[in-house]
């Protein structure tokens, strides 16, 4: 098998389109940020033509054999085994700075691990075919596939928000099918490292031996100011099942020491310490896209294959290899001194909104959650604010206050949905539809309480505290008449979960949602003094050692009189 895969990577480019029913494309987007940093986004797309998700009503029947050539087999088996219609998994490290970097190319930049999926309800008396059982098994399977702590996303972290997330693809409507259910969970304390990148590369047909994936150097990627990987599976009736693997990073040429003075020059070799030596032979298209500046003078080498709307495109089928794209700025970076000044003057990027979120109060049993959302635009914006809190933190919803520049504005709150937490069982979910006036800052203030935990429920680093998942702000489209909920009908169940009815075939949500994630918060609940057991153990052991030593010496020693003769 290894010899076959190695021979496959050495096939000539003319055989790249010979795989019927499967298509693989890869693209690298590189663009400079206003503060001099460089953001890169790798996108690897595999399309299984004509494929459809598995009907959960047929889980009791043996599934037909899966034979893939380019489609990742390990992932395909998981999708078929648990009848997953749509799946999204992100593993990010760091904080995406919307104010300096603007809106990301990949919208899912939540800190830590985040997993959400759409699955139809199975039928029959078998309990393991239910959505909750398959959701649990799906988490365990993905945890083993990506070597991550995804299995920790248990029922205490699982929520089902109704408005903040809509399907990217379509949800099939099978005969006599039950509604599709949505499950979401996040773990902000999850760290991303090389052991997650290795299984990520194994899902690619050429691995990291050739193509754009050869640039995924862990020594450079994990040294970035921000980095994150993503897995996105969706179904499109006109095409089939699509799998997108993405890796996004923010690199700093000045910090890497590859620039000259205040020039923020960069190249593929300086950013990733590698060049593109050979193309992936099974890729239908392989491109490097560079965003070209509008005003600053620059030079780029080599010349792009094409220039379309300010984007320099390098087609690996037309470029001589090895390829090393380099950008040289003819003038010094005008904001380069901002890195060394105490108060940076770096210009702000065109972020749609600016969100601030913090916990107030010094008490260990209560406090307040303060959120401020700034709309710098000239038109009012409608958003959905989503807050998911673990059961150790609960909201006093009657204390919710909404103000604009200190003036109460309860009329800006159109709709609100709150699912209370269940101690040791379920997280709290707060969803609110807000209207943000133009050029204003809307502030929300709500009181919170903190539960008292058993000493066995505290994490090993109890004094550090608990990390709360970041909030999500979703921009609603302004052209829709009813924007409080996405297209489709939503049904509330008696368990607090929200389910969405199956769509007709062909009704996909191709428009990407614009979501803004806030950083995670650190909450310090009432914590016992775990040093006291240590002190008691040390004191007791010292006392026991003293008593035991004295008794042991008295029982085992012989005391004799030794007469010393005179000299």
ROROGU-355474 format. One record per residue (C-alpha): residue in three letters; chain; x, y, z. Coordinates in steps of 0.5 Angstrom, whole numbers. Each point is the difference from the previous one (the first is absolute). Layout:
  aa ch     X     Y     Z
 ALA  A     X     Y     Z
...
END
This chain:
  aa ch     X     Y     Z
 UNK  A     0     0     0
 UNK  A     6     5     2
 UNK  A     3    -2    -7
 UNK  A    -6     2    -4
 UNK  A    -1     7     4
 UNK  A     7     1    -1
 UNK  A    -1    -1    -8
 UNK  A    -6     4     0
 UNK  A     3     6     3
 UNK  A     5    -1    -6
 UNK  A    -5     0    -6
 UNK  A     1     5    -5
 UNK  A    -5     6     0
 UNK  A    -4    -3    -6
 UNK  A    -3    -5     4
 UNK  A    -3     5     5
 UNK  A    -7    -1    -3
 UNK  A     0    -7    -1
 UNK  A    -4    -1     7
 UNK  A    -7    -1    -2
 UNK  A    -5     3     6
 UNK  A     5     3     4
 UNK  A     3     7    -1
 UNK  A     6     3     4
 UNK  A     2     7     0
 UNK  A     5     4     4
 UNK  A     1     8     1
 UNK  A     4     4     4
 UNK  A    -2     8     2
 UNK  A     5     4     2
 UNK  A    -1     8     2
 UNK  A     3     5     4
 UNK  A    -3     3     6
 UNK  A    -1     7     2
 UNK  A     5    -1     6
 UNK  A     6    -3    -5
 UNK  A    -2    -7     2
 UNK  A    -2    -5    -5
 UNK  A    -6    -5     0
 UNK  A     0    -6    -4
 UNK  A    -5    -5    -1
 UNK  A     0    -7    -3
 UNK  A    -6    -3    -3
 UNK  A     0    -7    -2
 UNK  A    -7    -3    -3
 UNK  A    -2    -7    -2
 UNK  A    -7    -1    -3
 UNK  A    -3    -6    -1
 UNK  A    -5     0    -6
 UNK  A    -7    -2     1
 UNK  A     1    -2     7
 UNK  A    -5     1     5
 UNK  A     0    -1     8
 UNK  A    -2    -6     3
 UNK  A    -8    -1     2
 UNK  A     0    -1     8
 UNK  A    -6    -4    -1
 UNK  A     5    -5    -4
 UNK  A     5    -1     6
 UNK  A    -3    -7     2
 UNK  A     2    -2    -7
 UNK  A     7    -2    -2
 UNK  A     3     6    -4
 UNK  A     3    -1    -7
 UNK  A     7     0    -1
 UNK  A     4     6     0
 UNK  A     5     1    -6
 UNK  A     4     6     0
 UNK  A     6     3    -4
 UNK  A     1     7     2
 UNK  A    -6     1     5
 UNK  A     3    -2     7
 UNK  A    -2    -7     2
 UNK  A     1     1     8
 UNK  A    -5     6     0
 UNK  A    -5    -3    -5
 UNK  A    -1    -6     4
 UNK  A    -1     4     6
 UNK  A    -5     4    -4
 UNK  A    -4    -6    -2
 UNK  A     0    -4     6
 UNK  A    -3     6     4
 UNK  A    -4     3    -6
 UNK  A     2     7     1
 UNK  A    -3     5    -5
 UNK  A     5     6     1
 UNK  A     6     0     5
 UNK  A     4     6     2
 UNK  A     6    -1     4
 UNK  A     5     6     2
 UNK  A     7     0     4
 UNK  A     3     7     1
 UNK  A     5     3     5
 UNK  A     1     7     1
 UNK  A    -5     6     0
 UNK  A    -2     3    -7
 UNK  A     0     7     0
 UNK  A    -6     3    -4
 UNK  A     2     7     2
 UNK  A     7     0    -4
 UNK  A    -1    -6    -4
 UNK  A    -7     1    -3
 UNK  A    -5    -6    -1
 UNK  A     4    -7    -2
 UNK  A     0    -4    -6
 UNK  A    -3    -6     4
 UNK  A    -5     3     5
 UNK  A     1    -5     5
 UNK  A     5     2     5
 UNK  A    -3    -2     6
 UNK  A     6    -1     6
 UNK  A     1    -7     1
 UNK  A    -4    -6    -3
 UNK  A    -7     1    -3
 UNK  A    -4    -6    -3
 UNK  A    -7     1    -3
 UNK  A    -4    -5    -4
 UNK  A    -7    -1    -3
 UNK  A    -3    -7     0
 UNK  A    -7    -3    -1
 UNK  A    -4    -4     5
 UNK  A     1    -7    -1
 UNK  A    -7    -4     1
 UNK  A    -1    -7     4
 UNK  A     1    -2     7
 UNK  A     8    -1    -1
 UNK  A     2     6     5
 UNK  A     7     0    -3
 UNK  A    -3     3    -7
 UNK  A    -3     6     4
 UNK  A     4     7    -1
 UNK  A     3     1     7
 UNK  A     3    -7    -1
 UNK  A     3     1    -6
 UNK  A     2     7     2
 UNK  A     4    -4     6
 UNK  A     3    -5    -5
 UNK  A     2     5    -5
 UNK  A     4     4     5
 UNK  A     3    -6     2
 UNK  A     2    -2    -7
 UNK  A     3     7    -2
 UNK  A     4     0     7
 UNK  A     3    -6    -3
 UNK  A     1     3    -7
 UNK  A     3     6     2
 UNK  A     4    -1     7
 UNK  A    -4     5     3
 UNK  A    -5     1     6
 UNK  A    -6     0    -4
 UNK  A    -3    -6     5
 UNK  A     0     5     5
 UNK  A    -6     4    -3
 UNK  A    -5    -4     4
 UNK  A    -7     2     1
 UNK  A     2     5     5
 UNK  A     3     4    -5
 UNK  A    -5    -2    -6
 UNK  A    -5     6    -2
 UNK  A    -5     0    -6
 UNK  A    -1     8    -2
 UNK  A    -5     1    -5
 UNK  A     2     7    -3
 UNK  A     8     0     0
 UNK  A     2    -5    -5
 UNK  A    -4    -2    -6
 UNK  A     2    -6    -5
 UNK  A     6     2    -5
 UNK  A    -3    -6    -5
 UNK  A    -7    -3     0
 UNK  A    -4    -5     4
 UNK  A    -3    -6    -4
 UNK  A    -7    -1     1
 UNK  A    -1    -8     1
 UNK  A    -7    -3    -1
 UNK  A    -3     0     7
 UNK  A     6     3     3
 UNK  A     0     3     7
 UNK  A     3     8     1
 UNK  A     8     1    -1
 UNK  A     3     2     7
 UNK  A     5     4     1
 UNK  A     6    -1     6
 UNK  A     5     5     2
 UNK  A     6     0     5
 UNK  A     6     3     1
 UNK  A     6    -1     4
 UNK  A     4     7     1
 UNK  A     6    -3     4
 UNK  A     2    -5    -6
 UNK  A     7     1    -2
 UNK  A     2    -1    -7
 UNK  A     7    -3    -2
 UNK  A     4    -5    -5
 UNK  A    -4    -6     2
 UNK  A    -7     3    -3
 UNK  A     4     2    -6
 UNK  A     2    -7    -2
 UNK  A    -6    -3     0
 UNK  A    -3     6    -4
 UNK  A     5    -1    -5
 UNK  A    -1    -7    -1
 UNK  A    -7     2    -2
 UNK  A     3     3    -7
 UNK  A     1    -5    -6
 UNK  A     7     3    -1
 UNK  A     2     1     8
 UNK  A     5     5     1
 UNK  A     5    -3    -6
 UNK  A    -2     4    -5
 UNK  A    -5     6    -2
 UNK  A    -2     6     5
 UNK  A     0    -5     6
 UNK  A     8     0     0
 UNK  A     0     7     2
 UNK  A    -4    -2     7
 UNK  A     6     0     4
 UNK  A    -1    -1     7
 UNK  A     6     4     3
 UNK  A    -3     6    -4
 UNK  A    -7    -1     1
 UNK  A     0    -1     7
 UNK  A     4     6     1
 UNK  A    -5     5    -3
 UNK  A    -4     5     4
 UNK  A    -6    -4    -2
 UNK  A    -1    -6    -3
 UNK  A    -6    -5    -1
 UNK  A    -3    -6    -4
 UNK  A    -7    -2    -2
 UNK  A    -4    -6    -3
 UNK  A    -6     2    -4
 UNK  A    -5    -6    -3
 UNK  A    -6     3    -3
 UNK  A    -5    -3    -6
 UNK  A    -2     3    -6
 UNK  A    -5    -3    -4
 UNK  A     3     2    -7
 UNK  A     7    -2     2
 UNK  A     0    -5     5
 UNK  A     4    -1     7
 UNK  A     5     6     1
 UNK  A     6    -1     5
 UNK  A     4     7     1
 UNK  A     6    -1     4
 UNK  A     3     7     2
 UNK  A     6     3     4
 UNK  A     1     7     1
 UNK  A     5     4     4
 UNK  A     3     7     1
 UNK  A     7     1    -1
 UNK  A     5     6     2
 UNK  A     5     1    -4
 UNK  A     3     5     4
 UNK  A     0    -4     6
 UNK  A     3    -6    -4
 UNK  A     6     4    -2
 UNK  A    -1    -1    -7
 UNK  A    -1     7    -2
 UNK  A     5     6    -1
 UNK  A     0     6     4
 UNK  A    -8     2     0
 UNK  A    -1    -4    -6
 UNK  A    -5    -5     1
 UNK  A     2    -4    -6
 UNK  A    -2    -7     0
 UNK  A     0    -7    -4
 UNK  A    -2    -7     0
 UNK  A     7    -2     2
 UNK  A     0     6     6
 UNK  A    -7    -2     2
 UNK  A     0    -7     0
 UNK  A     8    -2    -1
 UNK  A    -2    -4    -6
 UNK  A    -2     1    -7
 UNK  A    -5    -4    -5
 UNK  A     5    -5    -3
 UNK  A    -5    -4    -4
 UNK  A    -8     0    -1
 UNK  A    -5    -5     3
 UNK  A    -1    -5    -6
 UNK  A    -7    -1     1
 UNK  A    -2     7     1
 UNK  A    -5     3    -5
 UNK  A     2     7     2
 UNK  A     6     2     4
 UNK  A     0     8     1
 UNK  A     4     5     4
 UNK  A    -4     6     1
 UNK  A     3     7     2
 UNK  A    -4     6     2
 UNK  A     4     6    -4
 UNK  A     0     7     4
 UNK  A    -4     5    -3
 UNK  A     4     6     2
 UNK  A     7    -2     3
 UNK  A     6    -1    -6
 UNK  A     2    -7     0
 UNK  A     4    -5    -4
 UNK  A    -2    -7     0
 UNK  A     4    -6    -3
 UNK  A    -1    -4    -4
 UNK  A    -6     3    -4
 UNK  A    -7    -3     1
 UNK  A    -3    -4    -5
 UNK  A    -6     5     0
 UNK  A    -2     6     3
 UNK  A    -8     0     2
 UNK  A    -3     5     4
 UNK  A     6     2     4
 UNK  A     2    -8     1
 UNK  A     6    -3    -3
 UNK  A    -1    -7    -1
 UNK  A     6    -5    -1
 UNK  A    -3    -6    -4
 UNK  A     5    -6     2
 UNK  A    -1    -3    -6
 UNK  A     3     6    -4
 UNK  A     5     2     5
 UNK  A     7    -3     0
 UNK  A     2    -4     6
 UNK  A     2     1     5
 UNK  A    -4     6     2
 UNK  A     2     6     5
 UNK  A    -5     6     0
 UNK  A     3     6     3
 UNK  A    -3     7     1
 UNK  A     5     6     1
 UNK  A    -2     7     2
 UNK  A     3     5    -3
 UNK  A    -1     5     5
 UNK  A     1    -1     8
 UNK  A    -6    -2     4
 UNK  A    -3     6     3
 UNK  A    -3    -3     6
 UNK  A     6    -4     1
 UNK  A     3     4     6
 UNK  A    -7    -2     4
 UNK  A     3    -6     2
 UNK  A     5     3     4
 UNK  A    -4     6     3
 UNK  A    -4    -1     7
 UNK  A    -7     2    -4
 UNK  A     0    -3    -7
 UNK  A    -3     5    -5
 UNK  A    -2    -6    -5
 UNK  A    -6     1    -4
 UNK  A    -7    -3     1
 UNK  A    -2    -5    -5
 UNK  A    -7     0    -3
 UNK  A    -3    -5     5
 UNK  A    -8     0     0
 UNK  A    -1     1     7
 UNK  A     4     0     6
 UNK  A    -1    -4     6
 UNK  A     2     0     7
 UNK  A    -2    -4     6
 UNK  A     2    -1     7
 UNK  A    -1    -3     7
 UNK  A    -1     6     6
 UNK  A     0    -1     7
 UNK  A     5    -3     5
 UNK  A    -5    -4     4
 UNK  A     1    -8    -1
 UNK  A    -8    -1     0
 UNK  A    -3     5    -4
 UNK  A     3     5    -5
 UNK  A    -3     4    -7
 UNK  A     1    -2    -7
 UNK  A     1     7    -5
 UNK  A     0     0    -7
 UNK  A     1     6    -5
 UNK  A    -1    -1    -7
 UNK  A     2     6    -5
 UNK  A    -3     1    -6
 UNK  A     5     5    -4
 UNK  A    -4     0    -7
 UNK  A    -5     5    -2
 UNK  A    -6    -5     0
 UNK  A    -3    -4     5
 UNK  A     1    -7     1
 UNK  A    -4    -6     3
 UNK  A     4    -5     3
 UNK  A    -1    -7     4
 UNK  A     4     0     7
 UNK  A     1    -7     2
 UNK  A     3    -1     7
 UNK  A     1    -8     2
 UNK  A     3     0     8
 UNK  A     1    -7     3
 UNK  A    -4    -2     6
 UNK  A     5     3     5
 UNK  A    -2     7    -2
 UNK  A    -8     2     0
 UNK  A    -3     7    -3
 UNK  A    -5     4     4
 UNK  A    -4     2    -6
 UNK  A    -5     5     4
 UNK  A     7     4     1
 UNK  A     1     1    -8
 UNK  A     1     7    -2
 UNK  A     1     3    -7
 UNK  A     3     7    -1
 UNK  A     2     4    -5
 UNK  A     5     6     2
 UNK  A    -3    -1     7
 UNK  A    -7     1    -2
 UNK  A    -4    -6     1
 UNK  A    -3    -3    -7
 UNK  A    -4    -6     2
 UNK  A    -3     1    -7
 UNK  A     6    -3    -4
 UNK  A    -1    -7     3
 UNK  A    -5    -3    -5
 UNK  A     0    -7     3
 UNK  A     4    -4     5
 UNK  A     0    -8     1
 UNK  A     3    -3     7
 UNK  A     1    -7     2
 UNK  A     2    -1     7
 UNK  A     6    -4     2
 UNK  A    -1    -7     4
 UNK  A     5    -1     5
 UNK  A     5    -5    -2
 UNK  A    -4    -1    -6
 UNK  A    -1     5    -5
 UNK  A     3     7    -2
 UNK  A    -4     6     0
 UNK  A    -2     3    -7
 UNK  A    -2     8    -1
 UNK  A    -2     2    -7
 UNK  A    -2     7    -1
 UNK  A    -2     4    -7
 UNK  A     3     7     1
 UNK  A     0     7    -5
 UNK  A     6     4     1
 UNK  A    -1     7    -2
 UNK  A     5     3    -5
 UNK  A     7     3     3
 UNK  A    -2    -2     7
 UNK  A     2    -5     6
 UNK  A    -6    -5     3
 UNK  A     2    -2     7
 UNK  A    -3    -6     3
 UNK  A     0    -1     7
 UNK  A    -2    -7     4
 UNK  A     1    -2     7
 UNK  A     3    -7     0
 UNK  A     1    -5     6
 UNK  A     5    -6     1
 UNK  A    -1    -6     3
 UNK  A     4    -4     6
 UNK  A     3    -6    -3
 UNK  A     2    -6     3
 UNK  A     7    -1     2
 UNK  A     0    -6    -5
 UNK  A    -2     4    -6
 UNK  A     5     5     0
 UNK  A     5     0    -5
 UNK  A     8    -2     1
 UNK  A     2     7     0
 UNK  A    -6     3     4
 UNK  A     3     6     2
 UNK  A     0     2    -8
 UNK  A    -7     0     0
 UNK  A    -5    -2    -6
 UNK  A     0     2    -7
 UNK  A    -7     3    -3
 UNK  A    -1    -1    -7
 UNK  A     0     6    -4
 UNK  A    -6     3    -2
 UNK  A    -3     1    -7
 UNK  A    -3     6    -4
 UNK  A    -3    -2    -7
 UNK  A    -1     5    -5
 UNK  A    -7    -1    -3
 UNK  A    -2     2    -7
 UNK  A    -3     7    -1
 UNK  A    -4    -2    -6
 UNK  A    -4    -5     3
 UNK  A    -7     1     3
 UNK  A     0    -4     6
 UNK  A     7    -1     2
 UNK  A    -1    -2     7
 UNK  A     1    -7    -2
 UNK  A     3    -3    -6
 UNK  A    -4    -4    -6
 UNK  A    -3    -6     2
 UNK  A    -5    -2     6
 UNK  A     3     0     7
 UNK  A    -4    -5     5
 UNK  A     2     0     7
 UNK  A     0    -6     4
 UNK  A    -2    -2     7
 UNK  A     7    -1     2
 UNK  A     2     7    -2
 UNK  A     4    -2    -6
 UNK  A    -2     4    -7
 UNK  A    -1    -4    -6
 UNK  A    -1     2    -7
 UNK  A    -4    -4    -5
 UNK  A     3    -3    -6
 UNK  A     0     4    -6
 UNK  A    -2    -2    -7
 UNK  A     5    -2    -4
 UNK  A     4     5    -3
 UNK  A    -1     6     5
 UNK  A     7     1     2
 UNK  A     3     6     4
 UNK  A     5     2    -4
 UNK  A     1     7     3
 UNK  A     5     0     5
 UNK  A    -2     2     7
 UNK  A     5     6     3
 UNK  A     1    -2     7
 UNK  A     5     4     5
 UNK  A     3    -4     6
 UNK  A     2     3     6
 UNK  A     6    -2     4
 UNK  A    -1    -5     6
 UNK  A    -1     2     7
 UNK  A     3    -3     6
 UNK  A    -5     0     6
 UNK  A     3    -2     7
 UNK  A    -6    -3     4
 UNK  A     1    -2     8
 UNK  A     6    -4     0
 UNK  A     2    -4     7
 UNK  A     7     1     2
 UNK  A     3    -7    -3
 UNK  A     7     2     3
 UNK  A    -3    -2     7
 UNK  A    -1    -8    -1
 UNK  A     8     1    -2
 UNK  A     1     4     6
 UNK  A    -3    -6     4
 UNK  A     3    -5    -3
 UNK  A     7     3     1
 UNK  A    -2     1     7
 UNK  A    -2    -7     1
 UNK  A     5    -3    -3
 UNK  A     5     4     4
 UNK  A    -3    -2     6
 UNK  A    -1    -8    -2
 UNK  A     8     0    -2
 UNK  A     2     3     7
 UNK  A    -4    -4     4
 UNK  A     1    -6    -4
 UNK  A     8     1     0
 UNK  A     0     1     8
 UNK  A    -4    -6     1
 UNK  A     4    -4    -5
 UNK  A     6     2     3
 UNK  A    -2    -2     7
 UNK  A    -2    -7    -2
 UNK  A     6    -2    -4
 UNK  A     6     4     3
 UNK  A     4    -3     6
 UNK  A     3     5     4
 UNK  A     6    -2     4
 UNK  A     5     3     4
 UNK  A     7     0    -3
 UNK  A     6     1     5
 UNK  A     6     4    -3
 UNK  A     6    -2     3
 UNK  A     5     5     2
 UNK  A     6     1    -5
END
